[in-house]
Amino acid sequence: MSTREVFRQNLKYYRKLKGFTQESLSEKIGLNPKYITNIEAQGKFPSAETIDAIAEALDLPVSDLFSEQGCPKNALLFDSEKFKEDLINRISNELREEVERCLEKL
C-alpha cells in the first residue's frame, strides 16, 4: 500500500475515532469544509504544514498518520464492538476529567 493510501486510511480511522466529521476537522484546521473529504477521496494530498495541523487537531504524533502497522486496511479484523467500546471509554474519561476540573473550581 502506498504511503499516501496509508495516510488516507489512518486519517479516516483516527478522525472517526476522535469523533470528527470530515467537515468539522477541516474547519478545526482552518481550511475549506470539504478539504478532508478531498484528501480521503484520494483527490488531494496535504502539505507538511497541513499534516502537522491535522495531527495536532487529532491529538496524535504525525508518525501515527503514516504507520502501516496501525492502518485499518492492514488489520486482519476490524472489531467494531471494540472500536465502539474504546470510543465510549475515551469520551467517558474525558467527560469525567472535565467534570472534576469544573468541580475543583467551585
BELUR-V728960 format. One record per backbone hydrogen bond with DSSP energy under -1.0 kcal/mol. CO is the residue of the C=O (numbers start at 0). NH is the residue of the N-H. Records with the same first field share a line. If there is no record, write none. Layout:
CO->NH ; NH
This chain:
1->5
2->6
3->7
4->8
5->9
6->10
7->11
8->12
9->13
10->14
11->15
12->16
13->17
14->19
15->18
20->24
21->25
22->26
23->27
24->28
25->30
26->29
31->34
33->37
34->38
35->39
36->40
37->42 ; 43
38->41
46->50
47->51
48->52
49->53
50->54
51->55
52->56
53->57
54->59
60->63
61->64
62->65
70->73
77->79
78->82
79->83
80->84
81->85
82->86
83->87
84->88
85->89
86->90
87->91
88->92
89->93
90->94
91->95
92->96
93->97
94->98
95->99
96->100
97->101
98->102
99->103
100->104
